[in-house]
Amino acid sequence: MFVPGLDGSFTGGEVVPVEWFQQRYAEGYRVWAQCVWTGGYAGNDGIKRVASGNLLNAEAGGLEIMAYANASPPTWWPLDRQMREIKTNCGAAWERLQLLPIDVEIPDITLARVVELADALLATGKNQAIEVLYTARWFWVGHMDDSQSIAWRRFRLWSAHYDWNPDINFGDNPYGPWPLAELIGEQYQGTTRLDGVDVDLNVFDVARLFPDGPDVPAPQPKEVTTMSSKEYTDALARIAALDAKLTTHLQTSAPVPAPTPTPAPKPAPSGIYTVVPGDNASSIAERFGLSLAQLKALNPGQPRSGDWGVIHKGEVFKIAGAPAPAPKPPPTPRKTYTVKSGDTLGAIAQRYTGDADRWDEIPNLPAAVRADPRKLQVGFSLVIPW
């Protein structure tokens, strides 16, 4: 059974609220995949800030969840460092996860390093039902010499194949040792903004990814009611009679008085704050002149999630006797730049700042591009922070 799914990395530096995931569920999406390790420390703080909250909120919104991690090349980080960062970034969601695909998109990666990470994940109880590898044809052919080694077939393939078609296939360009039957997912469209959140669009074979199955209710047959010609004629006559009565009533009735204005709601007591979408604990503390430690001390037993990195709309926190905050100024329109042929991240940063090394300040770079800037694609819309 193929279902739509989404994957995300930095999500704009903010944890995506439960309500956003509930809306995606209503639209038919059933899987959320969260990046939890880019293979190195470029952007790791950004991943750490949102990964656990996104996974927990996605699950609370009704979606199946999985996390994916890049395998580090041999000259990068040792296995124990990789596993420590993966677990830390998953946070409270670690115990909720059963599936952790391995992302193979960093040049100089080897089969041995991928297998090393896969074995370590298995030892923690993850990936017991299925092991999944994410990659793309351009990388496999360009950096893995289109390896046909049967050893890779230990993994089922989640393929990045940007054909903008929500199906699961190779198109006309198969690669690697995998037959079509071993594809379990396709990332068919790159960075796409849905209600303010940048995500990639996917289709997944959910029955193989999650053998217990997501909550995808079967369509119910519609009951069709019919009426005879006489019943239809009688119904039209009753409608016409009611229409005539309503017209007479409207013509003879006194004007309707203007409604009494509804009193404005009373402001919250001083020293109390109610969480709104986009808030996080640090921003609330800063707005009221508190440290995060002071906010926590004022609110023992809070928040509901047990993790100050995951707070939800509607939660109420004490903020001592701090004055009510000034209303937030309207957001500054975001400046964007669309990548053109021949562009590089360094050249774009040089153009705006005079310093090519500041490209990593661009906030909406996908994890794969941060790890390998050569993957920047023509047509991608960059948020310019300067």
Sequence and secondary structure as in RCSB ss.txt:
>XXXX:A:sequence
MFVPGLDGSFTGGEVVPVEWFQQRYAEGYRVWAQCVWTGGYAGNDGIKRVASGNLLNAEAGGLEIMAYANASPPT
WWPLDRQMREIKTNCGAAWERLQLLPIDVEIPDITLARVVELADALLATGKNQAIEVLYTARWFWVGHMDDSQSI
AWRRFRLWSAHYDWNPDINFGDNPYGPWPLAELIGEQYQGTTRLDGVDVDLNVFDVARLFPDGPDVPAPQPKEVT
TMSSKEYTDALARIAALDAKLTTHLQTSAPVPAPTPTPAPKPAPSGIYTVVPGDNASSIAERFGLSLAQLKALNP
GQPRSGDWGVIHKGEVFKIAGAPAPAPKPPPTPRKTYTVKSGDTLGAIAQRYTGDADRWDEIPNLPAAVRADPRK
LQVGFSLVIPW
>XXXX:A:secstr
 EEEEEEESSGGGS   HHHHHHHHHTT  EEEEEEE SSSTTHHHHHHHHHHHHHHHHHTT EEEEEEE   TT
S  HHHHHHHHHHHHGGGGGG     EE  STT  HHHHHHHHHHHHHTT SSS  EEEEEHHHHHHHSTT   G
GGGGSEEEEE  SS  S S TT   TT  GGGEEEEEEEEEEEETTEEEEEEEEEHHHH TT             
   HHHHHHHHHHHHHHHHHHHHHHHHS                TTEEE  TT  HHHHHHHTT  HHHHHHHST
T  TTS TT   TT EEE TT             EEEE  TT  HHHHHHHHHS GGGGGG TT  HHHHH GGG
  TT EEEE  
